[in-house]
């Protein structure tokens, strides 16, 4: 919370990216290490917290729609949210069968 300067109602707090802002305090860098280890012990497929964020945004898109997911994720541009749209192989096959001129 030290590098978060203003109050927000967003679900996810941004972490300082190495490229534009870093933190020198060891405590800030290691806050998520024990939590990450604990989640990995529960679910072996856990990679990082960006994976959880992507899963939540994908779920929001499926259940609430693209615009509501954009708002909840805090994305300024809709194209950023569209990157999280899941590409189901079955849906793509159905689209090809419906729209392909030679089938």
C-alpha positions as CSV (number, residue, x, y, z in Angstrom):
1,X,0.0,0.0,0.0
2,X,3.0,2.3,0.4
3,X,3.4,2.9,-3.4
4,X,-0.4,3.1,-4.0
5,X,-0.9,6.8,-3.7
6,X,-4.7,7.2,-4.1
7,X,-7.7,5.3,-2.8
8,X,-9.4,3.0,-5.3
9,X,-12.3,0.6,-5.5
10,X,-10.5,-1.7,-7.9
11,X,-10.2,-5.3,-7.0
12,X,-6.6,-5.6,-7.9
13,X,-3.9,-3.3,-6.7
14,X,-1.1,-2.6,-9.3
15,X,2.3,-3.8,-8.3
16,X,5.2,-1.5,-9.3
17,X,6.7,-2.6,-12.6
18,X,10.4,-2.9,-12.8
19,X,10.5,-0.7,-15.9
20,X,8.9,2.4,-14.5
21,X,8.8,2.1,-10.7
22,X,10.7,0.0,-8.2
23,X,10.6,-0.4,-4.5
24,X,13.7,-0.7,-2.3
25,X,12.1,-2.2,0.7
26,X,12.5,-5.9,1.0
27,X,9.2,-6.2,2.8
28,X,7.3,-4.8,-0.2
29,X,9.0,-7.2,-2.6
30,X,8.4,-10.3,-0.5
31,X,4.8,-9.7,0.6
32,X,3.5,-12.1,-2.0
33,X,6.2,-14.8,-1.7
34,X,4.6,-16.7,1.3
35,X,1.1,-16.3,-0.2
36,X,2.4,-17.6,-3.6
37,X,4.0,-20.6,-1.9
38,X,0.8,-21.4,0.0
39,X,-1.3,-21.2,-3.2
40,X,1.2,-23.5,-5.0
41,X,0.8,-26.1,-2.2
42,X,-2.9,-26.1,-2.8
43,X,-2.9,-25.9,-6.6
44,X,0.1,-27.2,-8.5
45,X,-1.0,-25.4,-11.7
46,X,-0.6,-21.9,-10.1
47,X,2.1,-19.9,-11.9
48,X,1.7,-16.3,-10.7
49,X,-0.8,-13.7,-9.7
50,X,-1.2,-12.4,-13.2
51,X,-2.7,-15.8,-14.0
52,X,-5.3,-15.3,-11.4
53,X,-6.1,-11.9,-12.7
54,X,-6.4,-13.2,-16.2
55,X,-8.8,-16.0,-15.0
56,X,-11.0,-13.5,-13.2
57,X,-11.2,-11.1,-16.2
58,X,-12.0,-14.1,-18.5
59,X,-14.7,-15.1,-16.1
60,X,-16.1,-11.6,-16.0
61,X,-16.2,-11.5,-19.8
62,X,-18.1,-14.7,-20.0
63,X,-20.6,-13.9,-17.3
64,X,-21.0,-10.1,-17.3
65,X,-20.0,-9.1,-20.8
66,X,-17.1,-7.2,-22.4
67,X,-17.9,-3.7,-21.3
68,X,-18.6,-4.6,-17.6
69,X,-15.4,-6.6,-17.5
70,X,-13.5,-3.6,-19.0
71,X,-14.8,-1.4,-16.2
72,X,-14.1,-3.9,-13.4
73,X,-10.6,-4.6,-14.7
74,X,-9.9,-0.9,-14.9
75,X,-8.9,-1.0,-18.5
76,X,-9.0,2.3,-20.4
77,X,-9.3,0.7,-23.9
78,X,-11.6,-2.1,-24.8
79,X,-8.9,-3.7,-26.9
80,X,-7.0,-4.4,-23.7
81,X,-10.0,-6.3,-22.3
82,X,-10.5,-8.1,-25.6
83,X,-7.1,-9.8,-25.2
84,X,-8.7,-11.9,-22.5
85,X,-11.6,-13.3,-24.6
86,X,-11.2,-17.1,-24.6
87,X,-10.8,-18.7,-28.0
88,X,-12.7,-22.0,-27.7
89,X,-11.9,-24.4,-30.5
90,X,-15.5,-25.6,-30.6
91,X,-16.8,-22.1,-31.2
92,X,-14.3,-21.5,-33.9
93,X,-15.3,-24.8,-35.7
94,X,-19.0,-23.8,-35.4
95,X,-18.2,-20.4,-36.9
96,X,-16.3,-22.0,-39.8
97,X,-19.1,-24.4,-40.5
98,X,-21.7,-21.6,-40.5
99,X,-19.7,-19.0,-42.5
100,X,-17.4,-20.8,-44.8
101,X,-18.7,-20.4,-48.4
102,X,-17.6,-23.9,-49.6
103,X,-19.0,-26.0,-46.7
